[in-house]
Amino acid sequence: MDVRELGYFVAVFEERSVGAAARRSFVSQPSVSEALASLEDQLATRLFVRHPRGVTPTAAGEQLYPIARRLVTEVQALPGLFQPAPRRRRLALGLMRSLDVARVRPLIAAVTRDGAVELQLVDADQPCDLRIISRTMRSEREVFVALWQERYVVALPRDHPLAARRSLRASELAGQRLVARCHCENAARFAGAGQRFDVVAEAPTEEWALALVAAGVGVAIIPEGVGSRDPGVVLRPLRDVQARRQVGLAYAGHGAPVAELQRVADLIVERSAALTGPVPRRAPRPRARRRAPRA
């Protein structure tokens, strides 16, 4: 099996197009098609379903991707294997404030485990090399690799009359006392749902929003992943508002070598997939340096 074939497979998987993968790899489209056919023959399985607008990975393709990506990355790293140990590189990782800390913690651990990176955590709107943000926060100059998706739910005081229900309709929230979140990515969407809330407090963080809910100040609409284990708070889904957010890795090569960014991005994507399962995503290479990402 040729590592070149695996490289073409990775490019097609990430681009979802044979033509785009060929352009990315600086080869002809027939060369990529032949490599894929050879790889499918060797593995005795179909890796992609072809359709007029591109390709879709099969279950076998999804299974092969993290292995192929790791092998290709390791082969690309071989030229520097016997070089003197590089100095630890400083890398700034921007985090949006409404992240689920428990979910992000193992991703950070994966990046820092080998000691090659000096990690600096900053707010997502500060200058940084990579950001873990909602897709809606992505700037035009950034690429975005999806890590996970989560729905929004209603956080209620345990003794609230609506807490007895398993799920809620948006209309049932009309007139409710609301604890607003300063960093809600979907605030405009909820406002556009035609509901009027009585905003009684605005919380700077998810923790304070949930603390105010537990204190009986009001209800809050939050991402499910940041839900509290506080016994005074219950979470209920909305049946008729399909609001979700997609959280992922955004980067464009600012402030660090491209190869180092790619290595760190691969670590984060692979670790996230191991924890939450694969999410349809694109993971192109970082671009040239840029200024600080726009919030």
C-alpha positions as CSV (number, residue, x, y, z in Angstrom):
1,M,0.0,0.0,0.0
2,D,1.4,3.4,-1.1
3,V,1.3,6.3,1.4
4,R,0.7,8.5,-1.6
5,E,-2.7,6.7,-2.1
6,L,-3.5,7.3,1.5
7,G,-2.6,11.0,1.1
8,Y,-5.0,11.3,-1.9
9,F,-7.7,9.4,0.1
10,V,-7.3,11.9,3.0
11,A,-7.6,14.9,0.6
12,V,-10.8,13.5,-1.0
13,F,-12.3,12.7,2.4
14,E,-11.6,16.3,3.6
15,E,-12.6,18.0,0.4
16,R,-15.6,15.8,-0.4
17,S,-14.6,16.1,-4.1
18,V,-12.1,14.3,-6.3
19,G,-11.5,17.4,-8.4
20,A,-10.8,19.6,-5.3
21,A,-8.5,17.0,-3.8
22,A,-6.6,16.9,-7.1
23,R,-6.1,20.6,-7.1
24,R,-5.1,20.6,-3.4
25,S,-2.5,17.8,-4.2
26,F,-1.3,19.5,-7.4
27,V,-2.0,16.4,-9.5
28,S,-4.5,15.5,-12.2
29,Q,-8.0,14.3,-11.3
30,P,-7.4,10.9,-13.1
31,S,-4.3,10.3,-10.8
32,V,-6.5,10.7,-7.7
33,S,-9.2,8.5,-9.1
34,E,-6.7,5.8,-10.0
35,A,-5.2,5.9,-6.5
36,L,-8.6,5.6,-4.9
37,A,-9.5,2.7,-7.1
38,S,-6.2,1.0,-6.2
39,L,-6.8,1.6,-2.5
40,E,-10.4,0.2,-2.7
41,D,-9.1,-2.9,-4.6
42,Q,-6.4,-3.5,-1.9
43,L,-8.9,-3.1,1.0
44,A,-11.7,-4.9,-0.9
45,T,-14.2,-2.3,0.1
46,R,-15.8,0.8,-1.2
47,L,-14.6,4.0,0.4
48,F,-16.8,6.6,-1.2
49,V,-20.2,7.0,-2.9
50,R,-19.9,9.1,-6.0
51,H,-22.6,11.6,-6.9
52,P,-22.8,14.6,-9.3
53,R,-21.8,17.2,-6.6
54,G,-18.9,15.2,-5.1
55,V,-18.4,12.2,-2.9
56,T,-19.7,10.9,0.4
57,P,-17.6,8.6,2.6
58,T,-19.0,5.1,3.2
59,A,-18.8,3.6,6.7
60,A,-15.5,2.0,5.7
61,G,-14.2,5.4,4.6
62,E,-15.2,7.0,7.9
63,Q,-13.3,4.2,9.7
64,L,-10.2,4.5,7.5
65,Y,-9.9,8.3,7.7
66,P,-8.4,8.8,11.3
67,I,-5.9,6.0,10.6
68,A,-4.9,7.3,7.2
69,R,-4.6,10.9,8.5
70,R,-2.4,9.7,11.4
71,L,-0.2,7.7,9.0
72,V,0.2,10.5,6.5
73,T,1.0,13.0,9.2
74,E,3.6,10.6,10.7
75,V,5.3,10.0,7.3
76,Q,5.4,13.8,6.7
77,A,7.1,14.2,10.1
78,L,9.9,11.6,9.3
79,P,12.4,14.1,7.8
80,G,12.6,15.9,11.1
81,L,12.7,12.8,13.2
82,F,16.5,12.7,13.7
83,Q,17.0,16.5,13.9
84,P,17.8,18.1,17.2
85,A,14.8,18.5,19.5
86,P,13.0,21.7,18.6
87,R,12.4,24.4,21.1
88,R,9.0,24.3,22.7
89,R,6.7,26.4,20.6
90,R,4.2,28.9,22.1
91,L,0.7,28.5,20.7
92,A,-2.3,30.6,21.6
93,L,-5.6,28.8,21.7
94,G,-8.7,31.0,21.7
95,L,-11.8,29.7,23.5
96,M,-15.3,31.1,23.3
97,R,-16.7,31.8,26.7
98,S,-19.7,29.5,26.5
99,L,-17.7,26.3,26.0
100,D,-18.3,23.1,27.9
101,V,-15.1,23.0,30.0
102,A,-15.4,19.2,30.7
103,R,-15.5,18.5,26.9
104,V,-12.6,20.8,26.1
105,R,-10.3,19.6,28.8
106,P,-9.2,16.4,27.2
107,L,-8.6,18.2,23.9
108,I,-6.2,20.5,25.7
109,A,-4.5,17.6,27.4
110,A,-3.9,15.9,24.0
111,V,-2.2,19.0,22.7
112,T,0.1,19.5,25.6
113,R,0.9,15.8,26.4
114,D,4.1,15.6,24.5
115,G,5.6,18.8,25.9
116,A,6.3,20.3,22.5
117,V,3.8,23.2,22.9
118,E,3.6,26.0,25.4
119,L,-0.1,26.6,25.4
120,Q,-1.6,30.0,26.1
121,L,-5.4,30.1,26.5
122,V,-7.0,33.4,25.5
123,D,-10.5,34.7,24.7
124,A,-11.7,33.8,21.2
125,D,-11.8,37.4,20.2
126,Q,-8.1,38.0,21.1
127,P,-5.1,37.3,18.7
128,C,-4.5,33.6,18.6
129,D,-3.3,30.7,16.4
130,L,-6.4,28.5,16.6
131,R,-9.9,29.0,18.1
132,I,-12.5,26.6,19.4
133,I,-15.7,28.5,18.6
134,S,-19.2,28.2,17.2
135,R,-19.5,28.1,13.4
136,T,-21.4,31.3,13.5
137,M,-18.3,33.1,15.0
138,R,-16.0,32.0,12.1
139,S,-14.5,34.8,10.1
140,E,-14.3,34.7,6.3
141,R,-10.5,34.1,6.3
142,E,-10.7,31.1,8.7
143,V,-11.2,27.4,7.9
144,F,-13.6,25.6,10.2
145,V,-13.4,22.0,11.3
146,A,-16.5,20.7,13.1
147,L,-15.9,18.9,16.4
148,W,-19.3,18.4,17.9
149,Q,-22.9,19.6,17.7
150,E,-25.3,20.3,20.6
151,R,-28.8,21.6,21.0
152,Y,-30.1,24.4,23.1
153,V,-32.2,23.6,26.1
154,V,-34.2,25.6,28.7
155,A,-32.7,25.7,32.2
156,L,-35.5,26.1,34.9
157,P,-35.5,26.3,38.7
158,R,-36.5,22.9,40.0
159,D,-39.7,24.3,41.6
160,H,-40.8,26.1,38.4
161,P,-44.2,25.0,37.1
162,L,-42.8,24.1,33.7
163,A,-40.2,21.9,35.3
164,A,-42.8,19.1,35.5
165,R,-42.9,18.8,31.7
166,R,-40.5,16.5,29.8
167,S,-40.2,19.1,26.9
168,L,-41.5,22.6,26.2
169,R,-42.9,24.6,23.3
170,A,-41.4,28.0,22.6
171,S,-44.9,29.6,23.2
172,E,-44.8,28.4,26.8
173,L,-41.8,30.7,27.5
174,A,-43.7,33.8,26.5
175,G,-43.6,36.3,29.3
176,Q,-41.2,34.2,31.4
177,R,-38.5,35.9,33.4
178,L,-35.3,35.4,31.5
179,V,-31.7,35.3,32.6
180,A,-29.9,36.4,29.4
181,R,-26.4,35.2,28.5
182,C,-23.9,37.8,27.3
183,H,-22.3,35.4,24.9
184,C,-25.3,33.6,23.3
185,E,-24.5,32.8,19.7
186,N,-28.2,32.2,18.8
187,A,-29.7,35.2,20.6
188,A,-31.0,36.7,17.4
189,R,-32.7,33.4,16.4
190,F,-34.5,33.1,19.7
191,A,-35.6,36.7,19.5
192,G,-36.8,36.0,16.0
193,A,-39.0,33.1,17.2
194,G,-41.7,35.6,18.0
195,Q,-41.3,35.2,21.8
196,R,-41.1,38.1,24.2
197,F,-39.1,37.6,27.3
198,D,-39.0,39.6,30.5
199,V,-35.2,39.9,30.8
200,V,-34.5,40.3,34.5
201,A,-30.7,39.7,34.6
202,E,-27.8,39.3,32.2
203,A,-25.0,36.9,33.2
204,P,-21.4,37.2,32.0
205,T,-20.8,33.4,32.0
206,E,-22.8,30.2,31.8
207,E,-21.9,29.4,35.4
208,W,-23.5,32.7,36.6
209,A,-26.6,32.2,34.4
210,L,-27.2,28.8,35.9
211,A,-26.5,30.1,39.4
212,L,-29.2,32.8,38.9
213,V,-31.6,30.1,37.6
214,A,-31.0,27.9,40.7
215,A,-31.7,31.0,42.8
216,G,-35.1,31.3,41.2
217,V,-34.3,34.6,39.4
218,G,-35.5,33.3,36.1
219,V,-35.1,30.8,33.3
220,A,-32.2,30.6,30.8
221,I,-31.7,29.1,27.3
222,I,-28.3,27.4,27.2
223,P,-26.2,24.9,25.2
224,E,-27.0,21.5,26.5
225,G,-23.3,20.7,27.1
226,V,-22.9,23.4,29.7
227,G,-25.9,22.2,31.7
228,S,-25.5,22.3,35.4
229,R,-25.5,19.4,37.8
230,D,-26.9,21.7,40.4
231,P,-29.8,19.9,42.1
232,G,-31.8,23.2,41.9
233,V,-31.7,23.3,38.1
234,V,-33.5,21.1,35.5
235,L,-33.0,21.1,31.8
236,R,-35.8,20.7,29.3
237,P,-35.6,20.6,25.4
238,L,-37.7,22.7,23.1
239,R,-39.9,20.7,20.8
240,D,-40.6,23.3,18.1
241,V,-37.4,25.3,17.9
242,Q,-34.6,23.2,16.5
243,A,-31.8,25.4,17.6
244,R,-28.3,23.9,17.6
245,R,-24.8,25.1,17.5
246,Q,-21.8,23.4,15.8
247,V,-18.6,23.9,17.7
248,G,-15.3,23.4,15.9
249,L,-11.7,24.5,15.3
250,A,-11.1,27.6,13.3
251,Y,-7.7,28.7,12.1
252,A,-5.9,30.4,9.3
253,G,-2.2,30.1,10.1
254,H,-1.6,33.2,12.2
255,G,1.5,33.4,14.3
256,A,2.9,29.8,14.1
257,P,4.5,27.5,11.5
258,V,1.9,25.8,9.2
259,A,3.3,22.3,10.0
260,E,2.9,22.9,13.7
261,L,-0.6,24.2,13.3
262,Q,-1.5,21.2,11.3
263,R,-0.1,18.8,13.9
264,V,-2.0,20.5,16.7
265,A,-5.2,20.7,14.6
266,D,-4.9,17.0,13.9
267,L,-4.5,16.2,17.6
268,I,-7.6,18.2,18.5
269,V,-9.8,16.7,15.7
270,E,-8.7,13.1,16.4
271,R,-9.2,13.4,20.2
272,S,-12.6,15.0,19.7
273,A,-13.7,12.2,17.3
274,A,-12.5,9.6,19.8
275,L,-14.7,11.2,22.5
276,T,-17.8,12.2,20.6
277,G,-17.7,10.2,17.3
278,P,-17.1,11.6,13.8
279,V,-18.8,14.8,12.7
280,P,-19.0,15.7,9.0
281,R,-16.2,18.1,8.6
282,R,-13.5,19.6,6.4
283,A,-9.9,19.9,7.7
284,P,-7.9,21.8,5.1
285,R,-4.4,22.9,5.8
286,P,-3.8,26.3,7.5
287,R,-3.3,29.3,5.3
288,A,-0.7,32.0,5.4
289,R,-0.4,34.3,8.4
290,R,-3.1,36.8,9.1
291,R,-4.1,39.4,11.6
292,A,-6.1,38.7,14.7
293,P,-9.4,36.8,13.9
294,R,-12.6,38.9,14.0
295,A,-15.1,38.0,16.7
